[in-house]
């Protein structure tokens, strides 16, 4: 229903919220996986926030971040590890 995102030039921090995704049932914070500067925001989500669900790996992207700490990149999960994490009840 609604997506609230930062603006280009804003800073985000790993593990901290950067925005909100609101559905019919709930509003959920969105957390940044890395620290850095927001370099681009998907403005099309303002008009069609459903893309977050319908095309998460395509048109539903939220923002692009220029990472400020390359060491954080080594802590990210790949898709298979994340799927396993979710199956095991992780958040």
PDB file of N, CA, C and O in Angstrom:
ATOM      1  N   UNK A   1       0.806  -1.193   0.000  1.00  0.00           N
ATOM      2  CA  UNK A   1       0.000   0.000   0.000  1.00  0.00           C
ATOM      3  C   UNK A   1       0.855   1.265   0.000  1.00  0.00           C
ATOM      4  O   UNK A   1       0.511   2.259  -0.640  1.00  0.00           O
ATOM      5  N   UNK A   2       1.990   1.214   0.737  1.00  0.00           N
ATOM      6  CA  UNK A   2       2.801   2.420   0.905  1.00  0.00           C
ATOM      7  C   UNK A   2       4.239   2.027   1.201  1.00  0.00           C
ATOM      8  O   UNK A   2       4.486   1.063   1.925  1.00  0.00           O
ATOM      9  N   UNK A   3       5.189   2.770   0.643  1.00  0.00           N
ATOM     10  CA  UNK A   3       6.608   2.560   0.905  1.00  0.00           C
ATOM     11  C   UNK A   3       7.229   3.913   1.236  1.00  0.00           C
ATOM     12  O   UNK A   3       7.091   4.871   0.476  1.00  0.00           O
ATOM     13  N   UNK A   4       7.914   3.983   2.378  1.00  0.00           N
ATOM     14  CA  UNK A   4       8.627   5.204   2.786  1.00  0.00           C
ATOM     15  C   UNK A   4      10.115   4.919   2.730  1.00  0.00           C
ATOM     16  O   UNK A   4      10.608   4.017   3.407  1.00  0.00           O
ATOM     17  N   UNK A   5      10.831   5.690   1.920  1.00  0.00           N
ATOM     18  CA  UNK A   5      12.264   5.480   1.715  1.00  0.00           C
ATOM     19  C   UNK A   5      13.030   6.767   1.976  1.00  0.00           C
ATOM     20  O   UNK A   5      12.450   7.853   1.943  1.00  0.00           O
ATOM     21  N   UNK A   6      14.347   6.653   2.240  1.00  0.00           N
ATOM     22  CA  UNK A   6      15.164   7.861   2.378  1.00  0.00           C
ATOM     23  C   UNK A   6      15.368   8.508   1.020  1.00  0.00           C
ATOM     24  O   UNK A   6      14.860   8.019   0.011  1.00  0.00           O
ATOM     25  N   UNK A   7      16.104   9.597   0.990  1.00  0.00           N
ATOM     26  CA  UNK A   7      16.399  10.286  -0.260  1.00  0.00           C
ATOM     27  C   UNK A   7      17.855  10.069  -0.638  1.00  0.00           C
ATOM     28  O   UNK A   7      18.685   9.763   0.219  1.00  0.00           O
ATOM     29  N   UNK A   8      18.164  10.226  -1.918  1.00  0.00           N
ATOM     30  CA  UNK A   8      19.550  10.159  -2.372  1.00  0.00           C
ATOM     31  C   UNK A   8      20.360  11.175  -1.579  1.00  0.00           C
ATOM     32  O   UNK A   8      19.923  12.308  -1.375  1.00  0.00           O
ATOM     33  N   UNK A   9      21.535  10.765  -1.138  1.00  0.00           N
ATOM     34  CA  UNK A   9      22.397  11.620  -0.330  1.00  0.00           C
ATOM     35  C   UNK A   9      22.289  11.330   1.155  1.00  0.00           C
ATOM     36  O   UNK A   9      23.182  11.688   1.924  1.00  0.00           O
ATOM     37  N   UNK A  10      21.196  10.679   1.570  1.00  0.00           N
ATOM     38  CA  UNK A  10      21.053  10.298   2.978  1.00  0.00           C
ATOM     39  C   UNK A  10      22.026   9.179   3.304  1.00  0.00           C
ATOM     40  O   UNK A  10      22.505   8.484   2.408  1.00  0.00           O
ATOM     41  N   UNK A  11      22.315   9.008   4.576  1.00  0.00           N
ATOM     42  CA  UNK A  11      23.163   7.918   5.047  1.00  0.00           C
ATOM     43  C   UNK A  11      22.306   6.827   5.659  1.00  0.00           C
ATOM     44  O   UNK A  11      21.270   7.100   6.263  1.00  0.00           O
ATOM     45  N   UNK A  12      22.750   5.578   5.496  1.00  0.00           N
ATOM     46  CA  UNK A  12      22.124   4.436   6.150  1.00  0.00           C
ATOM     47  C   UNK A  12      23.194   3.695   6.931  1.00  0.00           C
ATOM     48  O   UNK A  12      24.380   3.776   6.613  1.00  0.00           O
ATOM     49  N   UNK A  13      22.765   2.974   7.954  1.00  0.00           N
ATOM     50  CA  UNK A  13      23.696   2.218   8.787  1.00  0.00           C
ATOM     51  C   UNK A  13      23.274   0.759   8.825  1.00  0.00           C
ATOM     52  O   UNK A  13      22.088   0.447   8.927  1.00  0.00           O
ATOM     53  N   UNK A  14      24.252  -0.129   8.743  1.00  0.00           N
ATOM     54  CA  UNK A  14      23.981  -1.562   8.774  1.00  0.00           C
ATOM     55  C   UNK A  14      23.190  -1.923  10.017  1.00  0.00           C
ATOM     56  O   UNK A  14      23.542  -1.530  11.128  1.00  0.00           O
ATOM     57  N   UNK A  15      22.109  -2.680   9.817  1.00  0.00           N
ATOM     58  CA  UNK A  15      21.286  -3.148  10.917  1.00  0.00           C
ATOM     59  C   UNK A  15      20.297  -2.135  11.453  1.00  0.00           C
ATOM     60  O   UNK A  15      19.546  -2.442  12.379  1.00  0.00           O
ATOM     61  N   UNK A  16      20.277  -0.939  10.896  1.00  0.00           N
ATOM     62  CA  UNK A  16      19.356   0.121  11.341  1.00  0.00           C
ATOM     63  C   UNK A  16      18.263   0.314  10.293  1.00  0.00           C
ATOM     64  O   UNK A  16      18.456   0.006   9.117  1.00  0.00           O
ATOM     65  N   UNK A  17      17.122   0.824  10.729  1.00  0.00           N
ATOM     66  CA  UNK A  17      16.023   1.040   9.794  1.00  0.00           C
ATOM     67  C   UNK A  17      16.327   2.186   8.841  1.00  0.00           C
ATOM     68  O   UNK A  17      16.974   3.168   9.204  1.00  0.00           O
ATOM     69  N   UNK A  18      15.842   2.035   7.612  1.00  0.00           N
ATOM     70  CA  UNK A  18      15.964   3.128   6.654  1.00  0.00           C
ATOM     71  C   UNK A  18      14.618   3.510   6.063  1.00  0.00           C
ATOM     72  O   UNK A  18      14.515   4.511   5.353  1.00  0.00           O
ATOM     73  N   UNK A  19      13.585   2.725   6.347  1.00  0.00           N
ATOM     74  CA  UNK A  19      12.285   3.028   5.788  1.00  0.00           C
ATOM     75  C   UNK A  19      11.208   2.122   6.334  1.00  0.00           C
ATOM     76  O   UNK A  19      11.433   1.333   7.252  1.00  0.00           O
ATOM     77  N   UNK A  20      10.025   2.253   5.744  1.00  0.00           N
ATOM     78  CA  UNK A  20       8.856   1.493   6.181  1.00  0.00           C
ATOM     79  C   UNK A  20       8.106   0.988   4.953  1.00  0.00           C
ATOM     80  O   UNK A  20       7.965   1.702   3.960  1.00  0.00           O
ATOM     81  N   UNK A  21       7.631  -0.246   5.035  1.00  0.00           N
ATOM     82  CA  UNK A  21       6.742  -0.809   4.036  1.00  0.00           C
ATOM     83  C   UNK A  21       5.429  -1.094   4.746  1.00  0.00           C
ATOM     84  O   UNK A  21       5.396  -1.804   5.751  1.00  0.00           O
ATOM     85  N   UNK A  22       4.350  -0.535   4.216  1.00  0.00           N
ATOM     86  CA  UNK A  22       3.038  -0.707   4.837  1.00  0.00           C
ATOM     87  C   UNK A  22       2.138  -1.509   3.907  1.00  0.00           C
ATOM     88  O   UNK A  22       2.016  -1.213   2.719  1.00  0.00           O
ATOM     89  N   UNK A  23       1.511  -2.535   4.482  1.00  0.00           N
ATOM     90  CA  UNK A  23       0.542  -3.333   3.730  1.00  0.00           C
ATOM     91  C   UNK A  23      -0.830  -3.128   4.354  1.00  0.00           C
ATOM     92  O   UNK A  23      -0.988  -2.330   5.277  1.00  0.00           O
ATOM     93  N   UNK A  24      -1.804  -3.842   3.853  1.00  0.00           N
ATOM     94  CA  UNK A  24      -3.148  -3.755   4.408  1.00  0.00           C
ATOM     95  C   UNK A  24      -3.144  -4.218   5.857  1.00  0.00           C
ATOM     96  O   UNK A  24      -3.896  -3.693   6.678  1.00  0.00           O
ATOM     97  N   UNK A  25      -2.302  -5.198   6.176  1.00  0.00           N
ATOM     98  CA  UNK A  25      -2.298  -5.816   7.504  1.00  0.00           C
ATOM     99  C   UNK A  25      -1.329  -5.193   8.498  1.00  0.00           C
ATOM    100  O   UNK A  25      -1.591  -5.236   9.700  1.00  0.00           O
ATOM    101  N   UNK A  26      -0.223  -4.616   8.046  1.00  0.00           N
ATOM    102  CA  UNK A  26       0.793  -4.144   8.990  1.00  0.00           C
ATOM    103  C   UNK A  26       1.764  -3.164   8.333  1.00  0.00           C
ATOM    104  O   UNK A  26       1.847  -3.055   7.110  1.00  0.00           O
ATOM    105  N   UNK A  27       2.485  -2.464   9.189  1.00  0.00           N
ATOM    106  CA  UNK A  27       3.601  -1.628   8.739  1.00  0.00           C
ATOM    107  C   UNK A  27       4.876  -2.265   9.284  1.00  0.00           C
ATOM    108  O   UNK A  27       4.937  -2.632  10.458  1.00  0.00           O
ATOM    109  N   UNK A  28       5.891  -2.396   8.437  1.00  0.00           N
ATOM    110  CA  UNK A  28       7.126  -3.056   8.822  1.00  0.00           C
ATOM    111  C   UNK A  28       8.324  -2.171   8.514  1.00  0.00           C
ATOM    112  O   UNK A  28       8.417  -1.586   7.435  1.00  0.00           O
ATOM    113  N   UNK A  29       9.239  -2.080   9.473  1.00  0.00           N
ATOM    114  CA  UNK A  29      10.484  -1.373   9.233  1.00  0.00           C
ATOM    115  C   UNK A  29      11.341  -2.166   8.257  1.00  0.00           C
ATOM    116  O   UNK A  29      11.258  -3.393   8.202  1.00  0.00           O
ATOM    117  N   UNK A  30      12.166  -1.461   7.486  1.00  0.00           N
ATOM    118  CA  UNK A  30      13.097  -2.080   6.560  1.00  0.00           C
ATOM    119  C   UNK A  30      14.495  -1.715   7.033  1.00  0.00           C
ATOM    120  O   UNK A  30      14.782  -0.549   7.306  1.00  0.00           O
ATOM    121  N   UNK A  31      15.368  -2.720   7.128  1.00  0.00           N
ATOM    122  CA  UNK A  31      16.706  -2.537   7.680  1.00  0.00           C
ATOM    123  C   UNK A  31      17.764  -2.583   6.593  1.00  0.00           C
ATOM    124  O   UNK A  31      17.654  -3.353   5.639  1.00  0.00           O
ATOM    125  N   UNK A  32      18.781  -1.763   6.740  1.00  0.00           N
ATOM    126  CA  UNK A  32      19.866  -1.724   5.775  1.00  0.00           C
ATOM    127  C   UNK A  32      20.870  -2.837   6.069  1.00  0.00           C
ATOM    128  O   UNK A  32      21.253  -3.032   7.222  1.00  0.00           O
ATOM    129  N   UNK A  33      21.297  -3.562   5.045  1.00  0.00           N
ATOM    130  CA  UNK A  33      22.306  -4.600   5.256  1.00  0.00           C
ATOM    131  C   UNK A  33      23.725  -4.039   5.359  1.00  0.00           C
ATOM    132  O   UNK A  33      24.622  -4.716   5.862  1.00  0.00           O
ATOM    133  N   UNK A  34      23.935  -2.808   4.886  1.00  0.00           N
ATOM    134  CA  UNK A  34      25.257  -2.183   4.916  1.00  0.00           C
ATOM    135  C   UNK A  34      25.137  -0.705   5.278  1.00  0.00           C
ATOM    136  O   UNK A  34      24.062  -0.112   5.187  1.00  0.00           O
ATOM    137  N   UNK A  35      26.249  -0.131   5.685  1.00  0.00           N
ATOM    138  CA  UNK A  35      26.323   1.306   5.955  1.00  0.00           C
ATOM    139  C   UNK A  35      26.813   2.018   4.706  1.00  0.00           C
ATOM    140  O   UNK A  35      27.607   1.468   3.942  1.00  0.00           O
ATOM    141  N   UNK A  36      26.343   3.234   4.499  1.00  0.00           N
ATOM    142  CA  UNK A  36      26.826   3.995   3.362  1.00  0.00           C
ATOM    143  C   UNK A  36      25.886   5.118   2.977  1.00  0.00           C
ATOM    144  O   UNK A  36      25.000   5.508   3.737  1.00  0.00           O
ATOM    145  N   UNK A  37      26.106   5.628   1.771  1.00  0.00           N
ATOM    146  CA  UNK A  37      25.324   6.738   1.248  1.00  0.00           C
ATOM    147  C   UNK A  37      24.314   6.231   0.226  1.00  0.00           C
ATOM    148  O   UNK A  37      24.660   5.449  -0.659  1.00  0.00           O
ATOM    149  N   UNK A  38      23.085   6.671   0.346  1.00  0.00           N
ATOM    150  CA  UNK A  38      22.051   6.337  -0.626  1.00  0.00           C
ATOM    151  C   UNK A  38      22.367   7.109  -1.908  1.00  0.00           C
ATOM    152  O   UNK A  38      22.426   8.339  -1.899  1.00  0.00           O
ATOM    153  N   UNK A  39      22.569   6.385  -3.005  1.00  0.00           N
ATOM    154  CA  UNK A  39      22.895   7.044  -4.266  1.00  0.00           C
ATOM    155  C   UNK A  39      21.713   7.071  -5.236  1.00  0.00           C
ATOM    156  O   UNK A  39      21.680   7.877  -6.166  1.00  0.00           O
ATOM    157  N   UNK A  40      20.744   6.180  -5.007  1.00  0.00           N
ATOM    158  CA  UNK A  40      19.563   6.179  -5.869  1.00  0.00           C
ATOM    159  C   UNK A  40      18.406   5.525  -5.114  1.00  0.00           C
ATOM    160  O   UNK A  40      18.597   4.564  -4.369  1.00  0.00           O
ATOM    161  N   UNK A  41      17.205   6.064  -5.321  1.00  0.00           N
ATOM    162  CA  UNK A  41      15.990   5.545  -4.711  1.00  0.00           C
ATOM    163  C   UNK A  41      15.008   5.215  -5.830  1.00  0.00           C
ATOM    164  O   UNK A  41      14.898   5.962  -6.803  1.00  0.00           O
ATOM    165  N   UNK A  42      14.304   4.112  -5.695  1.00  0.00           N
ATOM    166  CA  UNK A  42      13.324   3.710  -6.702  1.00  0.00           C
ATOM    167  C   UNK A  42      12.044   4.508  -6.510  1.00  0.00           C
ATOM    168  O   UNK A  42      11.160   4.101  -5.756  1.00  0.00           O
ATOM    169  N   UNK A  43      11.946   5.633  -7.185  1.00  0.00           N
ATOM    170  CA  UNK A  43      10.789   6.524  -7.037  1.00  0.00           C
ATOM    171  C   UNK A  43       9.505   5.914  -7.585  1.00  0.00           C
ATOM    172  O   UNK A  43       8.419   6.378  -7.239  1.00  0.00           O
ATOM    173  N   UNK A  44       9.596   4.894  -8.424  1.00  0.00           N
ATOM    174  CA  UNK A  44       8.384   4.277  -8.970  1.00  0.00           C
ATOM    175  C   UNK A  44       7.584   3.551  -7.890  1.00  0.00           C
ATOM    176  O   UNK A  44       6.405   3.259  -8.095  1.00  0.00           O
ATOM    177  N   UNK A  45       8.200   3.253  -6.745  1.00  0.00           N
ATOM    178  CA  UNK A  45       7.479   2.588  -5.667  1.00  0.00           C
ATOM    179  C   UNK A  45       6.433   3.493  -5.036  1.00  0.00           C
ATOM    180  O   UNK A  45       5.492   3.006  -4.409  1.00  0.00           O
ATOM    181  N   UNK A  46       6.583   4.799  -5.192  1.00  0.00           N
ATOM    182  CA  UNK A  46       5.572   5.726  -4.678  1.00  0.00           C
ATOM    183  C   UNK A  46       4.235   5.502  -5.379  1.00  0.00           C
ATOM    184  O   UNK A  46       3.180   5.566  -4.747  1.00  0.00           O
ATOM    185  N   UNK A  47       4.279   5.243  -6.675  1.00  0.00           N
ATOM    186  CA  UNK A  47       3.068   5.034  -7.459  1.00  0.00           C
ATOM    187  C   UNK A  47       2.600   3.580  -7.451  1.00  0.00           C
ATOM    188  O   UNK A  47       1.407   3.309  -7.585  1.00  0.00           O
ATOM    189  N   UNK A  48       3.536   2.649  -7.296  1.00  0.00           N
ATOM    190  CA  UNK A  48       3.200   1.226  -7.349  1.00  0.00           C
ATOM    191  C   UNK A  48       4.009   0.447  -6.316  1.00  0.00           C
ATOM    192  O   UNK A  48       4.913  -0.302  -6.687  1.00  0.00           O
ATOM    193  N   UNK A  49       3.703   0.608  -5.018  1.00  0.00           N
ATOM    194  CA  UNK A  49       4.473  -0.072  -3.970  1.00  0.00           C
ATOM    195  C   UNK A  49       4.350  -1.586  -4.022  1.00  0.00           C
ATOM    196  O   UNK A  49       5.178  -2.284  -3.436  1.00  0.00           O
ATOM    197  N   UNK A  50       3.351  -2.108  -4.698  1.00  0.00           N
ATOM    198  CA  UNK A  50       3.177  -3.547  -4.815  1.00  0.00           C
ATOM    199  C   UNK A  50       4.310  -4.247  -5.534  1.00  0.00           C
ATOM    200  O   UNK A  50       4.451  -5.467  -5.447  1.00  0.00           O
ATOM    201  N   UNK A  51       5.128  -3.465  -6.255  1.00  0.00           N
ATOM    202  CA  UNK A  51       6.293  -4.048  -6.940  1.00  0.00           C
ATOM    203  C   UNK A  51       7.248  -4.709  -5.961  1.00  0.00           C
ATOM    204  O   UNK A  51       7.977  -5.629  -6.331  1.00  0.00           O
ATOM    205  N   UNK A  52       7.252  -4.247  -4.706  1.00  0.00           N
ATOM    206  CA  UNK A  52       8.124  -4.842  -3.691  1.00  0.00           C
ATOM    207  C   UNK A  52       7.812  -6.330  -3.553  1.00  0.00           C
ATOM    208  O   UNK A  52       8.722  -7.137  -3.366  1.00  0.00           O
ATOM    209  N   UNK A  53       6.540  -6.698  -3.645  1.00  0.00           N
ATOM    210  CA  UNK A  53       6.140  -8.100  -3.558  1.00  0.00           C
ATOM    211  C   UNK A  53       6.131  -8.790  -4.912  1.00  0.00           C
ATOM    212  O   UNK A  53       6.586  -9.928  -5.031  1.00  0.00           O
ATOM    213  N   UNK A  54       5.621  -8.120  -5.926  1.00  0.00           N
ATOM    214  CA  UNK A  54       5.433  -8.777  -7.218  1.00  0.00           C
ATOM    215  C   UNK A  54       6.722  -8.956  -8.008  1.00  0.00           C
ATOM    216  O   UNK A  54       6.816  -9.869  -8.828  1.00  0.00           O
ATOM    217  N   UNK A  55       7.711  -8.107  -7.780  1.00  0.00           N
ATOM    218  CA  UNK A  55       8.956  -8.180  -8.557  1.00  0.00           C
ATOM    219  C   UNK A  55      10.136  -7.709  -7.706  1.00  0.00           C
ATOM    220  O   UNK A  55      10.867  -6.793  -8.085  1.00  0.00           O
ATOM    221  N   UNK A  56      10.306  -8.350  -6.556  1.00  0.00           N
ATOM    222  CA  UNK A  56      11.322  -7.922  -5.581  1.00  0.00           C
ATOM    223  C   UNK A  56      12.744  -7.904  -6.143  1.00  0.00           C
ATOM    224  O   UNK A  56      13.554  -7.064  -5.751  1.00  0.00           O
ATOM    225  N   UNK A  57      13.050  -8.823  -7.056  1.00  0.00           N
ATOM    226  CA  UNK A  57      14.401  -8.884  -7.612  1.00  0.00           C
ATOM    227  C   UNK A  57      14.514  -8.167  -8.946  1.00  0.00           C
ATOM    228  O   UNK A  57      15.532  -8.274  -9.630  1.00  0.00           O
ATOM    229  N   UNK A  58      13.466  -7.435  -9.317  1.00  0.00           N
ATOM    230  CA  UNK A  58      13.460  -6.669 -10.564  1.00  0.00           C
ATOM    231  C   UNK A  58      13.033  -5.250 -10.292  1.00  0.00           C
ATOM    232  O   UNK A  58      13.793  -4.468  -9.720  1.00  0.00           O
ATOM    233  N   UNK A  59      11.812  -4.905 -10.698  1.00  0.00           N
ATOM    234  CA  UNK A  59      11.312  -3.538 -10.569  1.00  0.00           C
ATOM    235  C   UNK A  59      11.034  -3.122  -9.129  1.00  0.00           C
ATOM    236  O   UNK A  59      10.846  -1.934  -8.865  1.00  0.00           O
ATOM    237  N   UNK A  60      11.002  -4.062  -8.195  1.00  0.00           N
ATOM    238  CA  UNK A  60      10.676  -3.748  -6.806  1.00  0.00           C
ATOM    239  C   UNK A  60      11.861  -3.381  -5.924  1.00  0.00           C
ATOM    240  O   UNK A  60      11.722  -3.328  -4.702  1.00  0.00           O
ATOM    241  N   UNK A  61      13.021  -3.128  -6.516  1.00  0.00           N
ATOM    242  CA  UNK A  61      14.177  -2.723  -5.711  1.00  0.00           C
ATOM    243  C   UNK A  61      13.870  -1.410  -4.999  1.00  0.00           C
ATOM    244  O   UNK A  61      13.076  -0.607  -5.488  1.00  0.00           O
ATOM    245  N   UNK A  62      14.503  -1.189  -3.834  1.00  0.00           N
ATOM    246  CA  UNK A  62      14.194   0.009  -3.041  1.00  0.00           C
ATOM    247  C   UNK A  62      15.230   1.113  -3.187  1.00  0.00           C
ATOM    248  O   UNK A  62      14.893   2.253  -3.504  1.00  0.00           O
ATOM    249  N   UNK A  63      16.495   0.768  -2.955  1.00  0.00           N
ATOM    250  CA  UNK A  63      17.523   1.795  -3.059  1.00  0.00           C
ATOM    251  C   UNK A  63      18.865   1.190  -3.364  1.00  0.00           C
ATOM    252  O   UNK A  63      19.091  -0.006  -3.178  1.00  0.00           O
ATOM    253  N   UNK A  64      19.749   2.037  -3.835  1.00  0.00           N
ATOM    254  CA  UNK A  64      21.131   1.651  -4.101  1.00  0.00           C
ATOM    255  C   UNK A  64      22.009   2.432  -3.143  1.00  0.00           C
ATOM    256  O   UNK A  64      21.829   3.636  -2.955  1.00  0.00           O
ATOM    257  N   UNK A  65      22.965   1.732  -2.535  1.00  0.00           N
ATOM    258  CA  UNK A  65      23.819   2.319  -1.509  1.00  0.00           C
ATOM    259  C   UNK A  65      25.281   2.157  -1.902  1.00  0.00           C
ATOM    260  O   UNK A  65      25.707   1.080  -2.321  1.00  0.00           O
ATOM    261  N   UNK A  66      26.047   3.240  -1.763  1.00  0.00           N
ATOM    262  CA  UNK A  66      27.496   3.174  -1.920  1.00  0.00           C
ATOM    263  C   UNK A  66      28.045   2.827  -0.542  1.00  0.00           C
ATOM    264  O   UNK A  66      28.053   3.665   0.360  1.00  0.00           O
ATOM    265  N   UNK A  67      28.501   1.591  -0.386  1.00  0.00           N
ATOM    266  CA  UNK A  67      28.956   1.095   0.920  1.00  0.00           C
ATOM    267  C   UNK A  67      30.162   1.887   1.414  1.00  0.00           C
ATOM    268  O   UNK A  67      31.073   2.196   0.647  1.00  0.00           O
ATOM    269  N   UNK A  68      30.155   2.209   2.700  1.00  0.00           N
ATOM    270  CA  UNK A  68      31.271   2.959   3.291  1.00  0.00           C
ATOM    271  C   UNK A  68      32.243   2.052   4.044  1.00  0.00           C
ATOM    272  O   UNK A  68      33.330   2.494   4.416  1.00  0.00           O
ATOM    273  N   UNK A  69      31.868   0.791   4.275  1.00  0.00           N
ATOM    274  CA  UNK A  69      32.720  -0.139   5.014  1.00  0.00           C
ATOM    275  C   UNK A  69      32.716  -1.473   4.284  1.00  0.00           C
ATOM    276  O   UNK A  69      31.794  -2.271   4.456  1.00  0.00           O
ATOM    277  N   UNK A  70      33.729  -1.720   3.475  1.00  0.00           N
ATOM    278  CA  UNK A  70      33.755  -2.934   2.656  1.00  0.00           C
ATOM    279  C   UNK A  70      33.782  -4.203   3.501  1.00  0.00           C
ATOM    280  O   UNK A  70      33.427  -5.269   2.997  1.00  0.00           O
ATOM    281  N   UNK A  71      34.187  -4.128   4.761  1.00  0.00           N
ATOM    282  CA  UNK A  71      34.189  -5.303   5.633  1.00  0.00           C
ATOM    283  C   UNK A  71      32.776  -5.813   5.868  1.00  0.00           C
ATOM    284  O   UNK A  71      32.581  -7.009   6.084  1.00  0.00           O
ATOM    285  N   UNK A  72      31.780  -4.919   5.829  1.00  0.00           N
ATOM    286  CA  UNK A  72      30.388  -5.331   6.020  1.00  0.00           C
ATOM    287  C   UNK A  72      29.904  -6.226   4.877  1.00  0.00           C
ATOM    288  O   UNK A  72      29.019  -7.057   5.077  1.00  0.00           O
ATOM    289  N   UNK A  73      30.471  -6.063   3.693  1.00  0.00           N
ATOM    290  CA  UNK A  73      30.042  -6.837   2.535  1.00  0.00           C
ATOM    291  C   UNK A  73      30.289  -8.332   2.742  1.00  0.00           C
ATOM    292  O   UNK A  73      29.518  -9.161   2.258  1.00  0.00           O
ATOM    293  N   UNK A  74      31.356  -8.676   3.454  1.00  0.00           N
ATOM    294  CA  UNK A  74      31.681 -10.071   3.737  1.00  0.00           C
ATOM    295  C   UNK A  74      30.711 -10.732   4.695  1.00  0.00           C
ATOM    296  O   UNK A  74      30.708 -11.956   4.822  1.00  0.00           O
ATOM    297  N   UNK A  75      29.889  -9.947   5.373  1.00  0.00           N
ATOM    298  CA  UNK A  75      28.921 -10.486   6.328  1.00  0.00           C
ATOM    299  C   UNK A  75      27.554 -10.741   5.691  1.00  0.00           C
ATOM    300  O   UNK A  75      26.669 -11.300   6.339  1.00  0.00           O
ATOM    301  N   UNK A  76      27.370 -10.339   4.428  1.00  0.00           N
ATOM    302  CA  UNK A  76      26.093 -10.521   3.747  1.00  0.00           C
ATOM    303  C   UNK A  76      25.874 -11.985   3.379  1.00  0.00           C
ATOM    304  O   UNK A  76      26.833 -12.715   3.127  1.00  0.00           O
ATOM    305  N   UNK A  77      24.613 -12.413   3.350  1.00  0.00           N
ATOM    306  CA  UNK A  77      24.254 -13.770   2.961  1.00  0.00           C
ATOM    307  C   UNK A  77      23.947 -13.820   1.478  1.00  0.00           C
ATOM    308  O   UNK A  77      23.414 -12.861   0.918  1.00  0.00           O
ATOM    309  N   UNK A  78      24.281 -14.936   0.835  1.00  0.00           N
ATOM    310  CA  UNK A  78      23.821 -15.133  -0.537  1.00  0.00           C
ATOM    311  C   UNK A  78      22.390 -15.664  -0.473  1.00  0.00           C
ATOM    312  O   UNK A  78      21.881 -15.934   0.615  1.00  0.00           O
ATOM    313  N   UNK A  79      21.744 -15.816  -1.611  1.00  0.00           N
ATOM    314  CA  UNK A  79      20.327 -16.196  -1.651  1.00  0.00           C
ATOM    315  C   UNK A  79      20.072 -17.543  -0.975  1.00  0.00           C
ATOM    316  O   UNK A  79      19.091 -17.679  -0.244  1.00  0.00           O
ATOM    317  N   UNK A  80      20.924 -18.534  -1.198  1.00  0.00           N
ATOM    318  CA  UNK A  80      20.718 -19.863  -0.614  1.00  0.00           C
ATOM    319  C   UNK A  80      20.858 -19.819   0.909  1.00  0.00           C
ATOM    320  O   UNK A  80      20.075 -20.445   1.623  1.00  0.00           O
ATOM    321  N   UNK A  81      21.842 -19.088   1.400  1.00  0.00           N
ATOM    322  CA  UNK A  81      22.045 -18.970   2.847  1.00  0.00           C
ATOM    323  C   UNK A  81      20.879 -18.241   3.487  1.00  0.00           C
ATOM    324  O   UNK A  81      20.437 -18.607   4.576  1.00  0.00           O
ATOM    325  N   UNK A  82      20.373 -17.199   2.810  1.00  0.00           N
ATOM    326  CA  UNK A  82      19.231 -16.460   3.346  1.00  0.00           C
ATOM    327  C   UNK A  82      17.979 -17.333   3.385  1.00  0.00           C
ATOM    328  O   UNK A  82      17.230 -17.298   4.362  1.00  0.00           O
ATOM    329  N   UNK A  83      17.749 -18.114   2.333  1.00  0.00           N
ATOM    330  CA  UNK A  83      16.589 -19.012   2.306  1.00  0.00           C
ATOM    331  C   UNK A  83      16.656 -19.996   3.466  1.00  0.00           C
ATOM    332  O   UNK A  83      15.643 -20.246   4.119  1.00  0.00           O
ATOM    333  N   UNK A  84      17.828 -20.556   3.732  1.00  0.00           N
ATOM    334  CA  UNK A  84      18.021 -21.477   4.856  1.00  0.00           C
ATOM    335  C   UNK A  84      17.778 -20.764   6.174  1.00  0.00           C
ATOM    336  O   UNK A  84      17.148 -21.313   7.078  1.00  0.00           O
ATOM    337  N   UNK A  85      18.280 -19.539   6.283  1.00  0.00           N
ATOM    338  CA  UNK A  85      18.089 -18.714   7.483  1.00  0.00           C
ATOM    339  C   UNK A  85      16.599 -18.528   7.768  1.00  0.00           C
ATOM    340  O   UNK A  85      16.165 -18.642   8.914  1.00  0.00           O
ATOM    341  N   UNK A  86      15.824 -18.245   6.734  1.00  0.00           N
ATOM    342  CA  UNK A  86      14.379 -18.052   6.884  1.00  0.00           C
ATOM    343  C   UNK A  86      13.682 -19.354   7.265  1.00  0.00           C
ATOM    344  O   UNK A  86      12.779 -19.348   8.102  1.00  0.00           O
ATOM    345  N   UNK A  87      14.088 -20.462   6.664  1.00  0.00           N
ATOM    346  CA  UNK A  87      13.514 -21.763   6.997  1.00  0.00           C
ATOM    347  C   UNK A  87      13.744 -22.111   8.462  1.00  0.00           C
ATOM    348  O   UNK A  87      12.908 -22.745   9.105  1.00  0.00           O
ATOM    349  N   UNK A  88      14.894 -21.683   8.973  1.00  0.00           N
ATOM    350  CA  UNK A  88      15.247 -21.965  10.366  1.00  0.00           C
ATOM    351  C   UNK A  88      14.612 -20.992  11.350  1.00  0.00           C
ATOM    352  O   UNK A  88      14.883 -21.052  12.550  1.00  0.00           O
ATOM    353  N   UNK A  89      13.763 -20.091  10.843  1.00  0.00           N
ATOM    354  CA  UNK A  89      13.058 -19.148  11.715  1.00  0.00           C
ATOM    355  C   UNK A  89      13.793 -17.854  11.949  1.00  0.00           C
ATOM    356  O   UNK A  89      13.403 -17.085  12.828  1.00  0.00           O
ATOM    357  N   UNK A  90      14.850 -17.580  11.194  1.00  0.00           N
ATOM    358  CA  UNK A  90      15.595 -16.322  11.336  1.00  0.00           C
ATOM    359  C   UNK A  90      14.807 -15.140  10.820  1.00  0.00           C
ATOM    360  O   UNK A  90      13.798 -15.299  10.133  1.00  0.00           O
ATOM    361  N   UNK A  91      15.267 -13.983  11.150  1.00  0.00           N
ATOM    362  CA  UNK A  91      14.596 -12.747  10.700  1.00  0.00           C
ATOM    363  C   UNK A  91      15.510 -11.974   9.809  1.00  0.00           C
ATOM    364  O   UNK A  91      15.140 -10.905   9.324  1.00  0.00           O
TER     365      UNK A  91
END
